[in-house]
Amino acid sequence: MGILIGEDGLPVGKKSTGGNFKVLCIDDSQFIIKQLSQIFMSRDFEVVGTAINGKQGLELYKSLYPNVDLVTLDITMPEMDGLETLQKIKESDPNAVVIMVTALGTADAVKEAIKLGAKGYIVKPLDREKVLERIGQILK
Amino acid sequence: MRIEYINPFVEASFDILNEILGTSVKRGQLYLKKLGESMKGVAVVIGVTGQVTGRIVFDMSEATSLKLAEKLNGEKFDDFNDMARSTIAEIANMITGRAVTKLDKEGLAFDFTPPTIISGTNLNIYESEMEALIIPLDTGMGIVEINIAFKE
């Protein structure tokens, strides 16, 4: 399931096999969810769900399964944090594609997330082009 | 408070605000604040643990917080609503995250809590055995004071 790259070098949210990439955004910040949704929708990704904590996000992932191609997951959240959520999503679906979104660049939490099966991470503040480039690299 | 613990927060505040606002943020003189001195109206509190125990407060007036939220969202807010609060909390989160990343690179282990927002008039913070260092930043949309109190 490769991703198409536009003439500008940035990914377009369309699968090479047809249809749009479906994204679930889990973040306790409404502001970050809004920013990510705008970035994804500007490139034809379909944001199929948003959740403001890990617990809600996990339930949403399970109810949307198999119609989620990509999860963006915040690390620092109340209730259930990003690492625990990642672990539970991967237990439920080992093939889940999860990208961490974090304010931390090098901390242990990021390394732990990669160990737990995250495909990569995006560091905030979110820059539209950098986010799309990173998503393109991860999904290609 | 050790300067090597403080500097990453000063640099991160400066860098993140410049990056996200696209303006030239100016730093004022650092000073110490007496306990119980009143806050400006909107305070984002982040707890810090690890090499130190303490907290950072990002302190600004409601007018400044609204201007910052409007700039980052590209829309006008009539009041300090959920989206405005979320935006201001996220600025504090990004600054703290960048600072903790810098500290991590120096081999200093710090961790932090999700941000909590407190707003209202006549806000005061009372702490025992702690003195707060204030870093005033002129964002061009009003002053944001980074108020740091760490105990080793």
Boltz contact constraints between the chains, C-beta under 6 A:
constraints:
  - contact:
      token1: [A, 29]
      token2: [B, 86]
      max_distance: 6.0
  - contact:
      token1: [A, 29]
      token2: [B, 90]
      max_distance: 6.0
  - contact:
      token1: [A, 30]
      token2: [B, 83]
      max_distance: 6.0
  - contact:
      token1: [A, 30]
      token2: [B, 86]
      max_distance: 6.0
  - contact:
      token1: [A, 31]
      token2: [B, 86]
      max_distance: 6.0
  - contact:
      token1: [A, 31]
      token2: [B, 87]
      max_distance: 6.0
  - contact:
      token1: [A, 31]
      token2: [B, 90]
      max_distance: 6.0
  - contact:
      token1: [A, 76]
      token2: [B, 114]
      max_distance: 6.0
  - contact:
      token1: [A, 78]
      token2: [B, 114]
      max_distance: 6.0
  - contact:
      token1: [A, 103]
      token2: [B, 93]
      max_distance: 6.0
  - contact:
      token1: [A, 103]
      token2: [B, 94]
      max_distance: 6.0
  - contact:
      token1: [A, 103]
      token2: [B, 97]
      max_distance: 6.0
  - contact:
      token1: [A, 104]
      token2: [B, 97]
      max_distance: 6.0
  - contact:
      token1: [A, 104]
      token2: [B, 101]
      max_distance: 6.0
  - contact:
      token1: [A, 105]
      token2: [B, 101]
      max_distance: 6.0
  - contact:
      token1: [A, 106]
      token2: [B, 101]
      max_distance: 6.0
  - contact:
      token1: [A, 106]
      token2: [B, 104]
      max_distance: 6.0
  - contact:
      token1: [A, 107]
      token2: [B, 104]
      max_distance: 6.0
  - contact:
      token1: [A, 124]
      token2: [B, 94]
      max_distance: 6.0
  - contact:
      token1: [A, 125]
      token2: [B, 19]
      max_distance: 6.0
  - contact:
      token1: [A, 125]
      token2: [B, 20]
      max_distance: 6.0
  - contact:
      token1: [A, 125]
      token2: [B, 94]
      max_distance: 6.0
